[in-house]
């Protein structure tokens, strides 16, 4: 079946010397993996490696056989040309980290248009703003809405957040955050991209980052800590 859709690049894997396996989150079909022959040669201008940078937003035409095998691109072009993300070390590191998060968090080959539109809008916001210190934290938290484990804020006035059930509680269980950690999470829940980016100190961001990675681990089977985590910490230290 020939499909035309937008797609966000999640990950790439080099295959032999010249080819790539590219995993994309497509607007039309959810997660799809594509085989790109001769990606490192200049013979096919529509399949160059430059298209497949982490979280690039593409407009693709592809053949989807939907048999659980690798699919193939017919045409590729950039849907949203990023102006600052490739040139800014903080933004590009953030994007690399988030692409790893999404790689381990999204598994379904099914359409999730709301998540796609959210990611597309968020990446465009990142590309056009400079105050971005909490972007990765806000994005990680917001994505849990689409994955089905966003924190239940019904009893947000209670002191402890219980990670396994995703609720606030009056009691501190073994899987609960401390009162201080729970307070930081409450502050993060209230944040938007355009909020004051200086609301957290560096150490508080590190605490929140660990909380979010642990929270993903509680709710997503097989979730792995991103390899780029230490690079991200170094950038924000």
Number of C-alpha atoms within 10 A of each C-alpha: 7 10 14 17 14 22 28 25 23 28 20 18 11 13 14 9 10 13 17 21 19 20 22 26 29 27 22 18 19 20 22 25 22 19 19 21 19 18 24 17 13 11 10 11 14 17 22 17 18 12 18 22 18 21 24 24 27 21 18 20 18 18 17 19 12 12 7 10 12 17 20 19 19 14 14 19 16 17 15 14 13 16 11 15 20 16 10 13 12 17 22 19 20 22 22 22 22 22 22 20 22 17 20 19 20 15 12 12 16 14 15 18 14 11 19 20 11 14 18 19 12 15 19 16 15 20 19 13 11 11 14 20 21 22 20 19 20 18 17 17 20 19 17 18 12 14 15 9 19 16 22 12 14 9 13 17 12 16 20 23 30 22 22 16 14 17 18 24 16 12 12 15 14 9 12 20 19 15 14 12 18 21 18 17 21 18 12 18 17 9 17 14 19 12 12 13 15 11 14 16 11 14 11 15 21 17 14 20 18 14 19 19 18 16 20 25 18 17 18 15 10 11 17 16 16 18 12 17 20 10 15 20 14 9 13 12 10
